[in-house]
Every structure is written in C-alpha cells, then in structure tokens.
C-alpha cells in the first residue's frame, strides 16, 4: 500500500515539459499553406481603434449583434453603478488621487503625445530602415555570391578546355624534345661514322703512298747507270725519229 502511494506521489509530482517550435516558418510553405487565401499575419504599425480613450472597438462590435448600439454604454454604466452602489469599489482618497493623476496623464498625452510620438516614430523608422537596408544588403550580397559561384562554375567548365590545350601543348613539347634528341643522336652517330671513314681513308692513302714510294725506290735501285744512259739515248732517238713526222 505504501509503495503504491509512493509511486502515485512520484507520478503526480512528475514535471510537465512544454515544447514549442523553434521556428514559425513552414518548411514547405508552398504545399502546406495557402498564402493567397490565408496570408500570414502582419504586425500592425499603429494601435487599434478605441473609444472613450481606452475601450477597444472590438468590445462594442461584440455587443452590437446582441444589445444594439446603446448596449455597451448601458452595460458599462450599469456595471459602474452596481460596483459603486454595493461599495465593491470604494471611492476613498486614492480614488480622487487617481482621478487627478488621470487628468494629468490625459493632459500630458494631449499636450506632449504628438511630439513624442513623432520623435519615437522617427527613431522606429530609422531602426526599420537600418534593418531593411541590412536585409537588402544581405540579399544583394547573397545574389552577388550566387553570381560569383555561377561565374566560377562557368570558368571551371572553360578550364577543362584549357587543361586539354595544356595537355596537347605538353604532348607537343614532348614530341619536339623526342625529335630533338633523335636528331642529336643521328648527328653524333654520323660524326662517329665520318671519323671512322676518314680514319680508313687516311690509312689507305698512307698505305698507297708508302707502296708507291717503295716501288719507285726499288725500281730506281734496280736500274744501273749504264741502263739509265742507254734508256736515255733510246728516248732521244725516238724523239728524233718523231720530229720529221711532226714537221
């Protein structure tokens, strides 16, 4: 029994947690709310219409269908008479002090209210203009950011073509370097082959010159002075024999 009472007391003492939405904006406003037929409420700039300085117009509109035009006034006068006659509301010295304060407040409102209201309205307009300019600047900044992002995307798309051109240029540079190296290798090989050819030619010429000199020297050494004189005489005789024919 005691455990049941303790459990019940704990359940009754459990705190109630109230949760409210952190945002009043609909997530999918276009689908969940008819903005045309049911527009969102707008905060009024000026106060609502009143009568007698402090009674809202809505109270009179509430009484009109049931009591007519004089109903609100009769209700107010009757309620005041009832409270005063039954001494529910006692008119002591604080009552008259309140009346005097009310007269002073009404006079102050009538006298200084318009000027103070204009100054406050100017301050409110200045604050509202600051907020509006900040909002417009923020929207314009976001639009500029969107445009910059679009330009960046367009430039990024153009950079793909630029990258292709750069790749082609690199390929052409590699091809040019390859051909230059091929030409260098060809020139170096040709130089080596020309050197070998020239070396072989020089060697052949030296061998031929040495052979000719050796043959001439051997022939000269084998000819005796008598053979040389006889050969010389034979040549002179041949020339003499040819002379008349030439004449």
Backbone bond lengths (Angstrom), bond angles and torsions (degrees), N, CA, C in turn:
res aa  C-N    CA-C-N  psi(-1)  N-CA   C-N-CA  omega(-1)  CA-C   N-CA-C  phi
1 X - - - 1.459 - - 1.519 110.81 -
2 X 1.351 115.45 -45.21 1.463 119.46 179.98 1.522 110.71 -65.42
3 X 1.358 116.23 -38.27 1.473 119.11 178.81 1.521 111.05 -64.22
4 X 1.371 116.69 -37.97 1.464 119.31 177.73 1.520 111.23 -65.23
5 X 1.332 115.79 -41.71 1.461 118.77 178.87 1.520 110.95 -64.34
6 X 1.355 115.88 -40.37 1.469 118.91 179.61 1.521 110.65 -65.10
7 X 1.339 116.80 -41.80 1.468 120.21 178.65 1.514 111.37 -63.48
8 X 1.362 115.89 -42.86 1.464 120.05 179.03 1.523 111.02 -63.54
9 X 1.352 117.75 -41.08 1.461 120.79 179.75 1.520 111.00 -64.69
10 X 1.354 116.34 -38.59 1.467 119.27 177.58 1.519 111.48 -65.75
11 X 1.364 116.01 -40.02 1.454 119.11 178.11 1.512 112.01 -65.63
12 X 1.362 115.85 -38.25 1.457 118.49 179.21 1.519 111.42 -71.12
13 X 1.341 117.12 -30.36 1.466 120.20 -178.75 1.514 112.90 -86.22
14 X 1.330 118.71 1.37 1.463 121.56 -179.07 1.526 109.01 -65.11
15 X 1.307 117.68 129.31 1.475 119.50 -177.65 1.515 111.44 -69.48
16 X 1.315 114.61 147.86 1.457 121.47 178.46 1.520 108.03 -97.36
17 X 1.306 116.40 124.21 1.461 122.09 -178.59 1.512 108.83 -103.38
18 X 1.314 116.56 124.08 1.451 122.09 178.39 1.519 108.56 -103.09
19 X 1.280 115.76 131.80 1.468 121.46 -177.66 1.515 107.73 -119.88
20 X 1.309 116.15 132.78 1.455 120.62 176.32 1.526 108.71 -125.36
21 X 1.268 114.41 158.95 1.469 119.48 -177.57 1.515 109.81 -69.01
22 X 1.321 115.59 143.60 1.465 120.07 178.41 1.508 112.30 -82.01
23 X 1.303 117.78 -10.15 1.457 120.54 -179.95 1.513 108.78 -144.69
24 X 1.316 117.29 140.19 1.462 122.54 179.18 1.513 112.19 -96.01
25 X 1.317 116.92 0.71 1.458 120.58 -179.33 1.521 109.61 -87.28
26 X 1.323 116.41 130.76 1.460 120.50 179.11 1.518 109.29 -68.36
27 X 1.323 115.22 140.76 1.457 119.64 -179.40 1.520 110.40 -68.64
28 X 1.307 115.80 -43.86 1.465 120.58 178.77 1.526 107.77 -120.61
29 X 1.330 115.22 74.46 1.456 120.74 -172.69 1.521 111.84 -65.33
30 X 1.322 117.18 -36.01 1.453 119.80 -176.92 1.514 112.17 -66.56
31 X 1.342 117.83 -26.80 1.449 121.03 -177.54 1.525 112.57 -100.71
32 X 1.321 119.05 -23.78 1.453 121.35 -173.49 1.534 113.29 -103.76
33 X 1.335 118.37 -12.87 1.455 119.43 -175.38 1.521 109.12 -139.71
34 X 1.327 114.96 135.87 1.451 121.13 176.03 1.521 107.68 -88.28
35 X 1.321 116.16 99.74 1.456 120.29 -175.59 1.528 112.43 -71.50
36 X 1.328 117.26 -20.72 1.466 120.03 -177.97 1.518 111.30 -80.44
37 X 1.332 116.07 -52.64 1.468 119.74 -178.33 1.525 112.51 -82.01
38 X 1.324 117.40 -25.72 1.461 121.20 -179.15 1.533 108.78 -129.75
39 X 1.320 116.45 75.10 1.471 118.82 -177.80 1.523 110.69 -69.50
40 X 1.289 115.40 160.02 1.456 120.13 179.20 1.531 110.30 -74.49
41 X 1.322 116.78 144.58 1.473 119.05 -179.44 1.525 111.05 -66.98
42 X 1.320 112.97 143.83 1.456 120.42 -179.47 1.521 108.56 -113.88
43 X 1.300 115.64 136.20 1.459 120.06 -179.60 1.524 109.96 -66.19
44 X 1.375 117.82 122.97 1.472 118.96 -178.44 1.517 111.00 -69.13
45 X 1.314 114.75 143.59 1.462 120.26 178.55 1.523 110.67 -82.02
46 X 1.324 116.96 -43.95 1.470 122.04 -179.60 1.516 109.87 -102.33
47 X 1.344 118.05 152.19 1.474 120.20 178.65 1.525 111.61 -69.17
48 X 1.337 115.05 162.98 1.444 120.02 179.30 1.529 112.92 -70.19
49 X 1.313 115.10 167.03 1.458 120.79 -178.78 1.527 110.59 -74.50
50 X 1.332 117.02 138.86 1.473 122.71 -179.87 1.531 109.41 -130.03
51 X 1.315 114.00 163.52 1.475 121.60 175.10 1.518 108.89 -123.75
52 X 1.294 114.16 148.46 1.471 121.64 -178.71 1.535 111.47 60.14
53 X 1.314 115.03 19.59 1.458 118.69 173.89 1.513 115.57 89.68
54 X 1.362 118.01 -21.44 1.464 117.30 -175.41 1.526 113.40 -147.30
55 X 1.343 119.62 -8.06 1.456 121.52 -177.39 1.521 108.49 -93.77
56 X 1.324 118.61 123.99 1.471 120.29 -179.01 1.520 112.02 -65.09
57 X 1.326 114.51 150.04 1.455 121.15 179.35 1.526 110.88 -65.83
58 X 1.336 117.07 -28.52 1.455 119.91 -178.42 1.530 111.95 -62.04
59 X 1.364 117.69 -30.91 1.463 120.16 179.56 1.527 110.68 -65.29
60 X 1.309 116.84 -40.96 1.462 120.16 178.55 1.518 110.39 -68.44
61 X 1.322 117.03 -40.67 1.464 119.61 177.72 1.529 111.24 -63.28
62 X 1.338 117.38 -29.98 1.455 121.02 178.21 1.534 110.87 -69.31
63 X 1.338 117.99 -35.58 1.465 121.81 -177.16 1.527 112.54 -82.14
64 X 1.332 118.73 -25.07 1.473 120.49 -172.61 1.527 113.39 -58.31
65 X 1.320 121.62 -46.57 1.471 119.19 -178.27 1.529 113.80 -65.46
66 X 1.349 117.40 -20.51 1.471 119.91 -174.04 1.524 112.21 -104.50
67 X 1.325 116.76 -37.37 1.477 119.60 -173.45 1.510 113.49 -119.27
68 X 1.324 118.42 -8.23 1.448 120.02 -176.92 1.526 111.75 88.16
69 X 1.346 114.54 -166.49 1.464 119.74 -175.28 1.529 111.15 -72.44
70 X 1.326 119.29 -39.57 1.470 121.70 -175.99 1.523 112.66 -82.93
71 X 1.313 117.72 -7.35 1.458 120.42 -176.83 1.518 114.14 -57.98
72 X 1.331 120.33 -49.31 1.469 119.92 -179.56 1.529 112.64 -60.29
73 X 1.336 115.64 -40.58 1.465 117.97 -178.53 1.530 110.39 -68.40
74 X 1.356 117.32 -42.77 1.465 120.23 178.46 1.517 110.17 -62.09
75 X 1.328 116.46 -41.10 1.459 119.83 178.72 1.521 111.34 -62.61
76 X 1.336 116.12 -43.91 1.459 118.50 -179.58 1.517 112.56 -66.02
77 X 1.361 116.53 -44.25 1.466 119.51 179.82 1.526 110.35 -66.96
78 X 1.324 118.46 -42.61 1.462 121.28 179.64 1.517 111.65 -63.39
79 X 1.343 117.29 -42.61 1.460 119.96 179.40 1.530 110.80 -64.48
80 X 1.333 116.18 -41.22 1.474 118.95 178.71 1.523 110.55 -64.85
81 X 1.358 116.56 -43.38 1.476 119.89 179.41 1.521 110.67 -62.80
82 X 1.321 116.88 -41.27 1.461 120.64 179.57 1.527 110.66 -62.57
83 X 1.347 117.57 -46.28 1.465 120.50 -178.59 1.526 111.63 -64.54
84 X 1.323 115.69 -38.42 1.469 117.96 -178.68 1.547 111.57 -76.01
85 X 1.363 117.34 -39.56 1.466 119.74 -177.59 1.520 111.70 -69.63
86 X 1.297 117.96 -35.11 1.452 122.26 178.30 1.526 112.42 -85.67
87 X 1.311 115.55 2.63 1.465 122.27 -179.31 1.540 112.12 55.62
88 X 1.316 114.37 29.73 1.462 117.49 171.10 1.525 109.31 -69.73
89 X 1.303 114.21 -40.41 1.464 119.18 173.76 1.528 106.66 -106.97
90 X 1.329 116.62 108.58 1.472 122.26 -175.80 1.519 108.13 -87.23
91 X 1.353 116.38 128.78 1.462 121.19 178.85 1.518 109.27 -92.49
92 X 1.316 115.65 82.18 1.458 120.97 178.72 1.520 109.11 -95.51
93 X 1.375 114.90 -163.74 1.459 117.79 -175.13 1.534 111.91 -66.60
94 X 1.338 118.24 -28.28 1.461 119.84 178.57 1.523 111.39 -68.67
95 X 1.336 116.39 -27.68 1.457 120.22 177.37 1.520 110.60 -62.93
96 X 1.342 116.01 -46.88 1.471 119.74 179.98 1.532 111.02 -70.19
97 X 1.314 115.82 -32.74 1.468 117.93 173.95 1.533 110.33 -64.36
98 X 1.327 115.84 -39.14 1.465 119.02 176.59 1.513 112.29 -64.68
99 X 1.376 116.02 -38.72 1.461 118.23 176.86 1.519 111.94 -61.59
100 X 1.353 115.36 -44.50 1.476 118.46 179.05 1.538 110.94 -63.32
101 X 1.330 116.39 -41.31 1.474 119.08 177.43 1.533 110.97 -64.75
102 X 1.348 116.43 -36.45 1.450 119.78 178.01 1.519 111.11 -65.04
103 X 1.332 116.44 -41.84 1.472 119.51 177.70 1.524 110.50 -62.65
104 X 1.343 116.92 -42.95 1.462 120.52 179.03 1.535 110.94 -65.26
105 X 1.333 115.85 -38.65 1.464 118.58 179.65 1.516 110.83 -66.93
106 X 1.359 116.58 -41.60 1.462 119.96 178.22 1.514 110.55 -62.88
107 X 1.331 116.38 -43.32 1.466 119.86 178.45 1.533 110.93 -61.86
108 X 1.349 116.03 -43.69 1.470 119.14 179.83 1.528 111.20 -64.27
109 X 1.351 115.70 -39.68 1.466 118.33 179.09 1.518 110.71 -65.39
110 X 1.333 117.38 -44.61 1.457 120.65 -180.00 1.523 112.50 -67.44
111 X 1.329 115.99 -34.63 1.461 119.90 -175.77 1.523 112.44 -82.89
112 X 1.311 115.78 -50.69 1.472 120.10 -173.61 1.533 113.71 -105.69
113 X 1.337 116.43 -6.99 1.462 118.44 -176.64 1.521 114.24 -62.02
114 X 1.354 118.48 -48.39 1.476 117.96 -177.80 1.531 113.85 -58.95
115 X 1.350 116.60 -44.92 1.470 119.07 -178.67 1.525 111.66 -66.16
116 X 1.350 115.07 -43.00 1.475 118.12 177.96 1.526 110.91 -65.14
117 X 1.357 115.47 -39.47 1.457 119.06 178.21 1.523 112.42 -62.98
118 X 1.347 116.03 -40.00 1.465 118.87 178.45 1.530 111.78 -64.47
119 X 1.347 114.88 -43.00 1.468 117.85 179.19 1.537 111.16 -64.20
120 X 1.351 115.25 -42.26 1.466 117.95 177.76 1.519 111.97 -66.29
121 X 1.350 115.88 -38.29 1.470 118.62 176.89 1.523 111.26 -62.51
122 X 1.343 116.08 -37.62 1.464 118.64 177.77 1.526 111.04 -64.17
123 X 1.334 115.31 -42.94 1.459 118.16 178.09 1.541 111.41 -63.22
124 X 1.348 114.77 -41.75 1.469 118.50 178.47 1.522 110.72 -63.80
125 X 1.351 115.80 -42.10 1.468 118.95 178.23 1.531 111.11 -62.73
126 X 1.345 115.88 -39.77 1.467 119.00 178.78 1.532 111.11 -63.63
127 X 1.351 114.73 -44.50 1.471 118.22 178.31 1.522 110.90 -63.68
128 X 1.352 115.97 -42.40 1.454 119.40 179.75 1.526 111.38 -65.00
129 X 1.343 116.24 -39.04 1.463 119.27 177.59 1.524 111.25 -64.93
130 X 1.349 115.47 -39.04 1.470 118.82 176.80 1.536 110.48 -61.50
131 X 1.333 115.83 -46.69 1.469 119.42 178.34 1.530 110.98 -62.05
132 X 1.356 114.61 -42.36 1.460 117.60 -178.48 1.533 111.00 -66.38
133 X 1.339 116.06 -42.04 1.469 118.67 178.12 1.528 110.82 -64.63
134 X 1.356 115.80 -39.76 1.471 118.33 177.05 1.522 110.80 -62.48
135 X 1.338 115.84 -41.10 1.468 119.72 178.55 1.528 110.63 -64.16
136 X 1.349 115.85 -45.43 1.468 118.81 -179.63 1.528 110.68 -63.99
137 X 1.344 115.89 -41.55 1.463 118.49 178.17 1.525 111.51 -64.17
138 X 1.336 116.00 -38.97 1.464 118.97 177.74 1.522 110.97 -63.98
139 X 1.349 116.01 -44.30 1.465 119.58 178.89 1.523 110.17 -62.69
140 X 1.356 116.42 -43.53 1.455 119.61 179.57 1.528 111.10 -64.59
141 X 1.344 115.95 -38.73 1.459 119.45 177.08 1.524 111.91 -62.84
142 X 1.339 115.50 -41.74 1.461 119.06 177.20 1.530 111.45 -65.28
143 X 1.350 116.10 -39.34 1.467 118.94 177.07 1.528 110.51 -63.38
144 X 1.356 115.67 -42.78 1.470 118.57 177.60 1.527 111.02 -61.94
145 X 1.340 115.34 -39.73 1.470 118.41 177.94 1.526 111.39 -62.70
146 X 1.357 115.91 -40.44 1.464 120.02 178.06 1.529 110.28 -63.36
147 X 1.349 116.11 -43.92 1.460 119.06 178.87 1.524 111.44 -63.46
148 X 1.346 116.29 -40.96 1.465 119.31 177.30 1.522 111.03 -63.42
149 X 1.335 115.93 -38.82 1.460 119.06 178.04 1.530 110.91 -64.98
150 X 1.347 116.27 -40.25 1.462 119.27 177.24 1.530 110.56 -63.71
151 X 1.360 115.77 -42.62 1.466 118.67 177.87 1.521 111.14 -63.37
152 X 1.346 116.02 -39.01 1.465 119.29 178.25 1.522 111.01 -64.62
153 X 1.341 116.67 -39.87 1.467 119.58 177.23 1.525 111.12 -64.30
154 X 1.363 116.06 -41.82 1.459 118.82 178.48 1.528 111.25 -63.83
155 X 1.345 115.88 -42.80 1.465 119.08 177.73 1.526 111.39 -65.16
156 X 1.347 115.78 -35.25 1.467 118.54 177.38 1.525 110.64 -65.43
157 X 1.344 117.33 -38.33 1.452 119.58 175.88 1.522 111.66 -65.89
158 X 1.350 116.26 -36.77 1.457 118.99 176.67 1.514 112.65 -71.50
159 X 1.347 116.41 -27.68 1.458 118.87 179.26 1.523 112.05 -66.44
160 X 1.339 117.77 -26.07 1.463 119.13 176.37 1.528 110.52 -61.81
161 X 1.346 116.71 -42.06 1.457 120.20 175.74 1.521 110.80 -65.08
162 X 1.344 115.49 -39.43 1.468 119.08 178.52 1.522 110.80 -63.85
163 X 1.336 116.06 -38.87 1.462 119.35 178.26 1.532 110.84 -64.91
164 X 1.343 116.20 -39.05 1.465 118.85 176.97 1.525 110.99 -62.55
165 X 1.338 115.72 -42.79 1.465 118.96 178.09 1.531 111.22 -63.50
166 X 1.340 115.99 -40.00 1.459 119.17 178.12 1.529 111.10 -64.75
167 X 1.340 116.24 -41.04 1.471 119.15 177.15 1.530 110.56 -61.40
168 X 1.341 116.39 -41.86 1.460 119.55 178.68 1.522 110.98 -64.64
169 X 1.337 116.75 -40.47 1.466 119.60 177.23 1.523 111.46 -63.08
170 X 1.331 116.01 -41.26 1.469 119.33 177.98 1.521 110.42 -63.76
171 X 1.357 116.29 -41.01 1.468 119.27 178.08 1.524 111.14 -62.85
172 X 1.358 116.24 -40.42 1.465 119.22 177.66 1.523 111.19 -65.80
173 X 1.322 117.36 -39.10 1.460 120.26 177.48 1.536 111.07 -63.89
174 X 1.343 116.12 -40.86 1.464 119.33 177.34 1.530 110.91 -64.07
175 X 1.357 116.01 -40.77 1.459 119.26 178.53 1.526 111.10 -64.64
176 X 1.341 116.16 -41.38 1.462 119.39 178.39 1.522 111.12 -63.94
177 X 1.343 116.60 -42.33 1.467 119.69 178.02 1.531 110.93 -64.00
178 X 1.342 115.98 -38.64 1.477 119.42 178.80 1.524 110.50 -63.99
179 X 1.341 116.46 -45.88 1.462 119.68 179.83 1.534 111.17 -65.76
180 X 1.322 117.05 -37.47 1.470 119.90 177.60 1.526 110.94 -63.19
181 X 1.310 115.93 -41.59 1.465 118.85 178.32 1.536 110.88 -67.36
182 X 1.358 116.55 -38.51 1.459 118.52 174.93 1.525 111.50 -60.07
183 X 1.341 116.30 -43.55 1.468 119.62 178.35 1.518 111.00 -63.21
184 X 1.352 116.93 -39.06 1.459 120.24 178.62 1.531 111.14 -63.88
185 X 1.348 115.55 -43.54 1.463 119.64 178.76 1.531 110.50 -63.29
186 X 1.350 116.69 -42.99 1.464 120.46 178.29 1.521 111.59 -60.82
187 X 1.321 116.95 -43.11 1.464 120.07 179.55 1.523 111.46 -64.63
188 X 1.332 116.29 -43.16 1.462 119.09 -179.21 1.536 111.01 -65.78
189 X 1.338 116.90 -41.96 1.469 119.79 178.50 1.526 110.33 -64.08
190 X 1.363 116.31 -41.77 1.468 119.86 178.52 1.522 111.09 -62.11
191 X 1.348 116.64 -39.42 1.465 119.49 177.96 1.528 110.66 -61.99
192 X 1.313 116.37 -43.16 1.473 119.23 -179.81 1.524 111.22 -65.52
193 X 1.369 116.28 -42.38 1.461 119.39 177.98 1.531 111.78 -65.01
194 X 1.336 116.11 -40.73 1.472 118.65 176.10 1.523 111.57 -62.43
195 X 1.315 116.44 -37.97 1.467 119.68 178.22 1.530 110.75 -63.83
196 X 1.361 114.84 -43.99 1.466 117.98 178.48 1.533 111.07 -63.49
197 X 1.350 117.19 -42.20 1.457 120.68 178.66 1.523 111.95 -62.86
198 X 1.314 115.66 -44.65 1.460 119.27 179.21 1.521 111.53 -64.52
199 X 1.332 114.44 -38.65 1.474 117.74 177.11 1.526 111.05 -62.08
200 X 1.361 116.07 -43.84 1.469 119.56 178.59 1.523 111.53 -64.00
201 X 1.346 117.55 -40.12 1.466 121.41 179.01 1.529 111.71 -64.27
202 X 1.313 117.04 -43.27 1.467 120.70 178.63 1.522 110.83 -63.04
203 X 1.340 114.48 -42.01 1.462 118.74 178.99 1.528 110.74 -62.75
204 X 1.351 116.37 -42.24 1.475 120.12 179.16 1.529 110.92 -64.07
205 X 1.335 117.35 -44.47 1.464 120.14 179.29 1.517 111.58 -61.92
206 X 1.316 115.74 -41.27 1.462 118.33 179.19 1.529 111.04 -64.23
207 X 1.348 114.91 -41.34 1.456 118.50 178.44 1.528 111.15 -63.98
208 X 1.356 116.79 -43.33 1.460 119.68 178.43 1.531 111.86 -62.90
209 X 1.331 115.72 -44.02 1.469 118.99 179.51 1.524 111.22 -63.21
210 X 1.331 114.68 -42.19 1.463 118.11 179.16 1.531 110.91 -63.95
211 X 1.388 116.37 -40.25 1.453 120.18 179.38 1.530 111.42 -64.53
212 X 1.362 115.45 -44.28 1.472 119.18 179.53 1.520 110.78 -62.94
213 X 1.324 116.06 -46.02 1.471 119.00 178.97 1.524 111.03 -61.45
214 X 1.326 116.45 -37.35 1.477 119.01 -178.87 1.514 110.96 -69.16
215 X 1.365 116.51 -40.99 1.469 120.09 179.18 1.525 110.36 -65.85
216 X 1.367 115.98 -45.46 1.467 119.32 -179.18 1.520 111.09 -62.17
217 X 1.315 115.89 -43.73 1.465 119.40 -179.85 1.534 111.13 -64.53
218 X 1.332 117.23 -38.77 1.465 120.94 179.08 1.524 110.88 -68.31
219 X 1.352 114.88 -40.06 1.476 117.83 178.98 1.524 110.52 -65.28
220 X 1.347 115.60 -43.99 1.463 119.51 179.28 1.521 111.19 -62.94
221 X 1.315 115.33 -38.13 1.471 117.57 -179.66 1.532 112.60 -71.27
222 X 1.350 117.15 -26.86 1.459 120.51 -179.28 1.529 113.23 -81.51
223 X 1.346 119.43 -19.34 1.466 123.37 -179.76 1.531 108.76 -83.99
224 X 1.366 116.09 128.81 1.473 121.38 178.42 1.518 109.62 -87.89
225 X 1.309 118.85 163.72 1.465 120.52 178.02 1.521 111.95 -62.07
226 X 1.351 117.84 -36.98 1.466 119.57 -179.80 1.514 110.38 -65.08
227 X 1.378 116.83 -42.70 1.466 120.63 178.38 1.528 110.29 -64.69
228 X 1.307 115.99 -36.23 1.463 119.78 179.82 1.518 110.19 -67.01
229 X 1.378 116.18 -40.86 1.475 119.11 -179.78 1.514 109.97 -68.13
230 X 1.366 116.79 -40.99 1.449 119.86 179.19 1.521 111.47 -64.84
231 X 1.275 116.08 -40.18 1.459 120.06 178.51 1.519 110.39 -64.76
232 X 1.324 115.38 -37.67 1.469 119.29 -179.73 1.517 110.29 -66.28
233 X 1.365 114.45 -42.45 1.466 118.39 179.10 1.517 111.33 -64.37
234 X 1.327 116.56 -40.55 1.449 120.40 178.42 1.525 111.38 -61.96
235 X 1.284 116.21 -37.71 1.484 120.14 179.14 1.516 110.55 -66.83
236 X 1.324 116.22 -39.96 1.469 120.00 -179.28 1.524 109.63 -67.00
237 X 1.346 115.21 -39.31 1.463 118.69 179.54 1.522 109.69 -65.77
238 X 1.309 117.64 -40.69 1.468 120.60 178.15 1.519 111.46 -62.74
239 X 1.308 115.48 -37.76 1.445 118.17 178.00 1.504 112.41 -67.66
240 X 1.358 114.94 -39.57 1.470 118.07 177.69 1.517 111.10 -65.18
241 X 1.352 116.96 -36.44 1.439 119.72 178.73 1.519 111.91 -68.73
242 X 1.267 117.45 -28.35 1.469 120.71 179.56 1.518 113.07 -83.54
243 X 1.317 116.92 -18.48 1.480 120.30 -175.58 1.503 112.11 -61.73
244 X 1.344 123.08 -50.00 1.456 120.62 -178.49 1.524 112.06 -60.86
245 X 1.314 115.46 -38.03 1.469 118.54 179.88 1.517 111.11 -61.51
246 X 1.267 115.52 -39.05 1.480 119.13 -179.78 1.507 109.98 -67.99
247 X 1.402 116.86 -38.72 1.459 120.54 -179.79 1.514 109.49 -65.49
